[in-house]
Amino acid sequence: MTLRTATAVIDLQALISNFCYIKKKSPQGKVLAVLKANAYGHGLARIASALSASTYQADAFGVARLDEALALRNAGITKPIVLLEGFFEHTDLDVIAEYDLQTIIHNQEQLSILCSANVAKPIQVWLKIDTGMHRLGIAPEDLNTFYTQLNQSKNVDTDIILMSHLSCADNAESQSTPNQIALFNKVTNGLYNSKSMANSAGICLWPESHFQWIRPGLMLYGVSPIQEPRLANQPALQPVMTLQSSLISIRNIAKGEKVGYGGAWQATHDTTIGVIAIGYGDGYPRHAENGTPVLINGRIVPLIGRVSMDMISVDLGKNAQDNIGDIATLWGKGLPVEKVAQCATTIPYELLCNISRRVQVTVK
Ligand SMILES: *Cc1c(COP(=O)(O)O)cnc(C)c1O
């Protein structure tokens, strides 16, 4: 492969393979594939199309913004699309009805607007209950009131789906998840609606949270949702995005010389420095520390000095045989994004969805 500039290689086979792995974890669960933030940087329509084709299909897609939902419809996606934060203003309702979208209801304002509206046809609603995340969702004790009002409204489709969101599902030791599941079961007891709680970490660690609908995001893209090393190992997951660029400069430097802005790194030995055409302007994290791994010609080399807008430097070692034009992998196949995120004191989610527009995309 020849490659000149920062490129995200998107592997749709890996996506399908991750999807199958998720299905195995929850054979009965319908899958709401979460595609917010440009499908975690992988391309909204591209991922939705891949998960709408042939044998392996998501049952619905989840997005955070109305614009994202409309972009999917405009790309020809016909599957159910759920607005995970619901609608923001009453004029959104006409668009929701027109484009056959589904909405979460998570507060009293949305309930009032929906029930007093005059929409062209009933809208499918997911009612969100706050079981402990304390971000979105109605109080458990308000469930009956909300449920009754929604059920009686001519604007609401009869199949209301009951949902909640887990705050600590990535922590196998935390008591929060069992508490949230218990509360959810208690308040929805006796209601035979479909239910939904599990994000990726819930899918991996908490089978009792699966219910009828699972909502994977991160896992679809081949990244482990769990940080704890013993549990993080999900060998069947394959990275969908591999971020690469090429070496554009190689130079020998002597012990004591400094490299990059602020002279922030100083050579402790004679060595060879490589410059790679990728920087924070492409979405590579500016706060990646010295020593952050970069994969070149089959070996890991350390990032050195400050991350620039368009470039980073690595220490190739004294007798390096690398050449200008050689490919460097910043994360993906051979170098988990989880590791890079740790070195940049962030999470894989942020790295993936920060990939900037100037990064070329190659689909394989
Ligand atoms: C983002 C999101 C998910 C997916 O979370 P992951 O950790 O990426 O699997 C699921 N449900 C809701 C409501 C979300 O906002």
The ligand as a Gaussian input file, in Angstrom:
#p B3LYP/6-31G(d) Opt

LIG

0 1
 C      -23.442000       5.976000      23.564000
 C      -24.528000       5.152000      24.102000
 C      -24.462000       3.747000      24.076000
 C      -23.242000       2.995000      23.584000
 O      -22.228000       3.007000      24.564000
 P      -20.877000       2.183000      24.344000
 O      -20.179000       2.287000      25.649000
 O      -20.128000       2.881000      23.249000
 O      -21.261000       0.807000      23.967000
 C      -25.566000       3.047000      24.507000
 N      -26.680000       3.681000      24.975000
 C      -26.767000       5.020000      25.019000
 C      -28.009000       5.667000      25.535000
 C      -25.703000       5.803000      24.608000
 O      -25.791000       7.133000      24.661000

